[in-house]
Amino acid sequence: MFGKLKSTAVTTKDRLIVGARHRIRETAIKNAKKRIALSERSLESFDKDELEVIVADEEARFVTKLKTGSLVAVAVALGLH
C-alpha cells in the first residue's frame, strides 16, 4: 500500500519539476528574444551555440530572481523586513 502511495508521490513530484522547468525555459526564451531584439545584431546572425548560451544565461537570471523573490516573501511573512 505504501509503495503505491510513494510511487504516486514521486510521479507527481517529477511532473511538477518537469512542468516548472518547461515554464522557466519558455520564460528564458521570451527574455532572450527581447535581449536579442535590443542588441545590434539580427537573430539570424547568431549561431545555435550562441543562442543556447543566451537562453541559459536568461534561465539563470530568472531562477536567481525567483529565489530572491521567494526569500523576500518569506522574510516579509516572518516580519523580518
C-alpha positions as CSV (number, residue, x, y, z in Angstrom):
1,M,0.0,0.0,0.0
2,F,2.7,2.5,1.0
3,G,4.7,1.5,-2.1
4,K,2.0,2.6,-4.4
5,L,1.5,5.9,-2.5
6,K,5.2,6.6,-2.6
7,S,5.3,5.8,-6.3
8,T,2.4,8.2,-6.9
9,A,4.1,10.9,-4.9
10,V,7.3,10.5,-6.8
11,T,5.5,10.6,-10.2
12,T,3.6,13.8,-9.2
13,K,6.8,15.4,-8.0
14,D,8.5,14.6,-11.2
15,R,5.7,16.0,-13.3
16,L,5.7,19.2,-11.3
17,I,9.5,19.6,-11.7
18,V,9.3,18.9,-15.5
19,G,6.5,21.5,-15.8
20,A,8.4,24.1,-13.8
21,R,11.5,23.6,-15.9
22,H,9.4,23.9,-19.0
23,R,7.9,27.2,-17.9
24,I,11.3,28.5,-16.8
25,R,12.7,27.6,-20.2
26,E,9.8,29.3,-22.0
27,T,10.3,32.5,-20.0
28,A,14.0,32.4,-20.7
29,I,13.4,32.1,-24.4
30,K,11.0,35.0,-24.3
31,N,13.5,37.1,-22.4
32,A,16.3,36.0,-24.8
33,K,14.2,37.2,-27.8
34,K,13.8,40.6,-26.1
35,R,17.5,40.8,-25.4
36,I,18.4,39.9,-29.0
37,A,15.9,42.5,-30.3
38,L,17.7,45.2,-28.2
39,S,21.1,44.1,-29.5
40,E,22.7,45.5,-32.7
41,R,22.6,42.0,-34.3
42,S,19.8,40.2,-36.0
43,L,18.6,36.8,-34.9
44,E,20.0,35.1,-38.0
45,S,23.5,36.3,-37.2
46,F,23.6,34.2,-34.0
47,D,24.6,30.6,-34.4
48,K,22.9,27.8,-32.4
49,D,25.6,27.7,-29.7
50,E,25.4,31.5,-29.1
51,L,21.6,31.3,-28.8
52,E,21.9,28.4,-26.3
53,V,24.3,30.5,-24.2
54,I,21.9,33.4,-24.2
55,V,19.0,31.3,-23.2
56,A,21.0,29.5,-20.5
57,D,22.0,32.9,-19.1
58,E,18.4,34.1,-19.1
59,E,17.4,30.9,-17.3
60,A,20.0,31.5,-14.6
61,R,18.8,35.1,-14.3
62,F,15.2,34.1,-14.0
63,V,15.9,31.4,-11.3
64,T,18.0,33.9,-9.3
65,K,15.2,36.4,-9.5
66,L,12.7,33.7,-8.4
67,K,14.9,32.6,-5.5
68,T,15.4,36.2,-4.3
69,G,11.7,37.0,-4.6
70,S,10.9,33.9,-2.6
71,L,13.3,34.8,0.2
72,V,11.9,38.3,0.4
73,A,8.4,36.9,0.6
74,V,9.4,34.6,3.5
75,A,11.2,37.5,5.2
76,V,8.1,39.7,4.9
77,A,5.9,36.8,6.2
78,L,8.1,36.4,9.2
79,G,8.3,40.1,9.8
80,L,12.0,40.4,9.1
81,H,11.7,43.1,6.5
